[in-house]
Amino acid sequence: MDKGFIYTFEDEKIIEYMKLSTEDKLQWLEEINEFNNMVFSDREKELREKLRACEI
């Protein structure tokens, strides 16, 4: 892979996440997004979107 990023999780963390209800997963995602939007600068948000699009 030439662009973007990768990361790994321990199997235990994946299994723990799988046990959450859909509502809990969506709530967690919403909280993370709200936090990121509060603390990221405009430049950081731009870089995040470029990473997501595999532009960098």
PyMOL commands that set and color helices and strands:
alter all, ss='L'
color gray80, all
select helices_A, chain A and resi 11-18+22-39+42-52
alter helices_A, ss='H'
color red, helices_A
deselect
rebuild
show_as cartoon
